[in-house]
Amino acid sequence: MTKTPRRPLRRAVFGMAAGLSLAATCLTALSLVPQTASAEELTWASPTDPQTMDPHALSSAAVLGFLNNVYEGLVRRDQNMAIEPALATRWEPLGPDGWRFHLREGVRFHDGAELTAEDVLFSYERAISEQSDVQSWFSSIEAVNIVDDYTIDFLTNAPNPIFPDSIANFMIMDKDWAEKHDATRPARDTQTFATLMTNGTGPFKVTSREPGVQTVLEPFDGWWDAATHNLTKATFIPVSNPATSVAALMSGQVDMINPVPVQDISRVAGNPELSLHQGIEARVIMLGFGHDHDTLRFSAETEGKNPFQDVRVRKAVQKAIDADAIVDKIMRGNAEVASQLVSPQMKGYSEKASERDAFDPEAAKALLAEAGYPEGFSFGLACPNDRYINDEAICKAVAAMLAKAGLRAELTAMPVRSYWPEMREGNFDMYLLGWSPGTFDAEHPLRFLVATPDADKKLGSWNFGGYSDEKIDELLPKIQSEIDPAARQAMLDETAAKVKQDVVYVPLHIQPLLWGARSNISLTQRADNFVILRWINVN
């Protein structure tokens, strides 16, 4: 199989000043933005800088959302989150054995190379490698076979009716480019050429990348699809300080911020030069436990045991937390209390598990006493401070509520760039997590957050606490392969009930969508909270 010659890859200059404080970094980044940009230029800010430019290294919304502008998959989601053709023009089931995808001909990577089935196979092999963080997307795949240059089969170990939906964020890389630059495998916690450099087929290409400072994108003239945006340049700036981001929007230094701090909603909404874009995200904010930890890592007096392994203690945690108060006070009414790992808008949501246990601090104390901790105990609570809306404030509120029941949290908050490695090392007793199902289906968090971690089966890759249940592990492949909606829902109801009964996580709330933009900007706000540049116009 031959590939067309490629143009020389345009190199960007990368670098980041060492020793800058977060505030100084924000000011430095904002100073790089022209005060008066041409009408087609966009500058937007969010708290979290994508940790990597590698589409298979980290299954994080901050990474996948950004890279959806640069890389593409076989399928993509439209403005209403429905699956539509992308690099594949069509697909059909191979009976019960898998799916066949027909590739779009004439698609070019940013360096000019042609897309073929060889690149899809390479990307699959890269995505299921030990170093990848997106293995779970392919837990049902037994083999991938090239039929011809523009046809490829994904063979499953059982019928998998939701497979096309599950790979909307599976991004295709150029095999030759990756081999040339020694980036045939992703690097999650280290760096390769693909950590900083990109070569996708998407509507925008990265022309400059300074991690922690700014990333610049420009339209790709050779994109296969018709452009519906009018952008000539888009600059992303990570701004972790909410006050700084609002000030930048108000002054015109940036054109859009995501999110708008809840305390500043009225300021943005009341400014005639700005527009507030508001909705409910698919993301559930929750607390997790170190289920498989034999002892607490950060307790002053509890040695040789882990109280959170007792379901009565986990139930006490849930009863001690007033989720309604967090929504009302911390989120200022701009969220919805959650009862399970997905929101009611998701396919497979369990109505039978929709009732949340009532806030009852006295019952929490009684459960702790019953479990043998009448005086409570201390423990470590880990939290990001630049990933979710008011994440550190949420953790402070949780810690204060738990203290009233005798659970004394030692809170450690940190930037998300440091947070994920700490979670993967198990450096927590309890932790905060937000999860948005990429398939918009209740099966998704079961696969990533609840299934017993198993690298060979590509399951449980974000189950940091190591929870394990044989029945859920038994039901998951059946849920993935069941075609009858009623039978599938019955199994999802059973797993939701089990997750609730075991208090595997403590759901808190469904995060709101809060974007602020200049009033002359038109955009699409999807429930996955991805900023999709091809739908943005500066009028």
HELIX and SHEET records of a PDB file:
HELIX    1   1 LEU A   22  SER A   31  1                                  10    
HELIX    2   2 ALA A   61  LEU A   67  1                                   7    
HELIX    3   3 ALA A  117  ALA A  127  1                                  11    
HELIX    4   4 GLN A  135  PHE A  138  5                                   4    
HELIX    5   5 PHE A  163  SER A  166  1                                   4    
HELIX    6   6 LYS A  175  LYS A  180  1                                   6    
HELIX    7   7 PHE A  193  LEU A  196  1                                   4    
HELIX    8   8 PRO A  242  SER A  251  1                                  10    
HELIX    9   9 VAL A  262  ASP A  264  5                                   3    
HELIX   10  10 ILE A  265  ALA A  269  1                                   5    
HELIX   11  11 PRO A  307  GLN A  309  5                                   3    
HELIX   12  12 VAL A  311  ALA A  320  1                                  10    
HELIX   13  13 ALA A  323  ALA A  325  1                                   3    
HELIX   14  14 ILE A  326  ILE A  330  3                                   5    
HELIX   15  15 GLU A  351  ALA A  353  5                                   3    
HELIX   16  16 PRO A  361  GLU A  370  1                                  10    
HELIX   17  17 ASP A  391  ALA A  403  1                                  13    
HELIX   18  18 VAL A  416  ARG A  424  1                                   9    
HELIX   19  19 GLU A  443  PRO A  445  1                                   3    
HELIX   20  20 LEU A  446  VAL A  450  3                                   5    
HELIX   21  21 GLU A  470  SER A  481  1                                  12    
HELIX   22  22 PRO A  485  GLN A  501  1                                  17    
HELIX   23  23 LEU A  533  TRP A  535  5                                   3    
SHEET    1   A10 PHE A 204  GLU A 210  0                                        
SHEET    2   A10 GLN A 214  PRO A 219 -1                                        
SHEET    3   A10 LYS A 233  PRO A 238 -1                                        
SHEET    4   A10 GLU A  41  SER A  46  1                                        
SHEET    5   A10 MET A 256  ILE A 257  1                                        
SHEET    6   A10 TYR A 505  ARG A 518 -1                                        
SHEET    7   A10 LEU A 274  PHE A 289 -1                                        
SHEET    8   A10 MET A 430  TRP A 435 -1                                        
SHEET    9   A10 PHE A 377  PRO A 384  1                                        
SHEET   10   A10 LEU A 407  MET A 414  1                                        
SHEET    1   B 7 PHE A 204  GLU A 210  0                                        
SHEET    2   B 7 GLN A 214  PRO A 219 -1                                        
SHEET    3   B 7 LYS A 233  PRO A 238 -1                                        
SHEET    4   B 7 GLU A  41  SER A  46  1                                        
SHEET    5   B 7 MET A 256  ILE A 257  1                                        
SHEET    6   B 7 TYR A 505  ARG A 518 -1                                        
SHEET    7   B 7 GLU A 336  VAL A 337 -1                                        
SHEET    1   C 2 VAL A  75  ARG A  77  0                                        
SHEET    2   C 2 ILE A  83  PRO A  85 -1                                        
SHEET    1   D 4 ALA A  88  PRO A  93  0                                        
SHEET    2   D 4 GLY A  98  LEU A 103 -1                                        
SHEET    3   D 4 THR A 151  THR A 156 -1                                        
SHEET    4   D 4 ILE A 141  ASP A 148 -1                                        
SHEET    1   E 2 ILE A 521  SER A 522  0                                        
SHEET    2   E 2 ASN A 537  VAL A 538 -1                                        
END                                                                             
